[in-house]
Amino acid sequence: MNIISHLLTLIISSLLIIRLLIYFFLSNKNKDFIFRNSSIVPGHFLKYTSPQDYQNTCNNQIKKNNVDLIFTIYFTLNFVFWTWGGGMRVLDNALSLNSFLSNSYADLLVKKILFLLIFITSNLMPYKIKKTIYKIVSNEKKLLLANHIKASASELLIQSLLFTIVAFCFVFTLDNVIQILGPLWPVYLWSSAFLVFIIFIFLYPNFLSAKSKNGCHNFLDKTHMADSTINLLKRNQIDQTQLLVDKTSNDLYVEAFGFGSNSCIIFKHQVLELLNVQEIEAVIAHEIGHLKNHHPIKLLSLVMLFVLVFVLLFGNNYQSNYLFNGLGTPIYLALYILLAPLYIFYVTPIFCWFTRKFENDADRFASTQINTNNLSSAISKIASKKKNLLIKDHLYGWFFDKSPNLLSRIDKLKC
């Protein structure tokens, strides 16, 4: 058993070090690439951004890379602290030595709640903090920076509290489910989750349509559609009521959701304000391409496959001493929270490869339906508005980017 534990320690520690080295290498490679090219705006981008705005976008990306690197180091040290550093054992022992309630079951419950709250706060809240720092470093209005930080901090506090409560409820419920189901809990839980997601994908478009009828969302207005757009919908058996507008969010994206007749295309309202009618039609054609190629259900299946592999690797080991001895902790559920980011890092290139392939497939479909210049223009406008109109290092983009390289994507559309 000791040999297996030591081997596991060696494997996990090696994966942690390799992750840190990979990210350090790719991050610096990307920053160097952006810095060297920040003064030269690619010809196609000149129509959508000024040299100064392009420079600011490049600087913001470099800052984000620095933030990512800092948090990658933090999560590595955090993993070491809670496992081999003995942090989890210290916390567990500290709670075990104190009695909060006279009733033994209630006392155990309180200790479990305190442990999970402390652990979740230190491990999951930093993800929210990182997103808030992204917003702060991207703020170009220096005079309003103090107000922006104050607003971001307030938003972070509220979101973190909600996030912690939701995460705690999920983990606490999962802990009890594991105790009830025993060794087969990964299979039962994964099967239930997959079924719930399938039902959700099937029902969600109908739910949004109902909200649209009640005024919470809107159907895409005909003022945003040309005659050719209506013909495009008819050719592909898409009803106009499947085009929905979400006015509850200021995000800049369009997404295809669902499958078969239970599908919809959701526009964030700011996208409609940004694009002209021909560009909106091109975006619709692209999203229809996602639906025709069954990308939403394929993406869900891919995610669930990754989850299945994770629970099969570690799920059945929740009573195995070698797993906990190898990582220095007796608390199995907390261990899964620590292992998940490490696992996600190594499957990220596979996931991103598929999402880029799906985007290219949807572009190819759209090119058979509309003028591709309109799609190129729409993609560029959205990227510019999101301050994401830049070219990253090829290797960094291959590893982390869910969308294809913008210039190569536009070149393919011209072919």
RAFEN-V300674 format. One line per field, one symbol per residue. ss: DSSP state (a for helix, b for strand, c for the rest). burial: I if it has 16 or more other C-alpha atoms within 10 Angstrom, else O. A space follows every 50 residues. Layout:
ss->???
burial->???
//
This chain:
ss->caaaaaaaaaaaaaaaaaaaaaaaaaaaaaaaaaaaacccccaaaaaccc aaaaaaaaaaaaaaaaaaaaaaaaaaaaaaaaccccaaaaaaaaaaaccc cccaaaaaaaaaaaaaaaaaaaaaaaaaaaaaaaaaaccccaaaaaaaaa aaaaaaaaaaaaaaaaaaaaaaaaaaaaaaaaaaaaaaaaaaaaaaaaaa aaaaaaaaaaaaaccccbbccaaaccaaaaaaaaaccccaaabbbbcccc cccbbbbbbccbbbbbbbaaaaaaccaaaaaaaaaaaaaaaaccaaaaaa aaaaaaaaaaaaaaaaacccaaaaaaaccccaaaaaaaaaaaaaaaaaaa aaaaaaaaaaaaaaaaaccccaaaaaaaaaaaaaaccccccccaaaaaaa cccccaaaaaaaaac
burial->OOOOIOOIIOOOIOOIOOIIOOIIOIIIIIIOIIOOIIOOIIOOIOOIIO OOIIIIIIIIIIIIIIIIIOIIIOIIOIIIOIIIIOIIIOOIOOIOOOOO OOOOOOIIOIIIOOIIIOIIIOIIIIOOIIOIIIOIIIIOOOOOOOOIIO OIIOOIOOOIOOIIOOIIOOIIOOOOOIOOOOOOIIIOIIOOOIOOIIOO IIOIIIOIIOOIOOOOIIIIOOOIIOOOIOOIIOOOOIOIOIIIIIOOOO OIIIIIIIIOOOIIIIIIIIIIOOIOIIIIIIIIIIIIIIIIIIIIIOOO OOOIOIIIOIIOOIIOOIOOOIIIIIIIIIOIIIIIIIIOOIIOOOOOIO IIIIIIOIIIIIIIIIIOIIIIIIIIIIIIIIIIOOIIIIIIIOOIIIII IIIIIIIOIIOOIOO
//
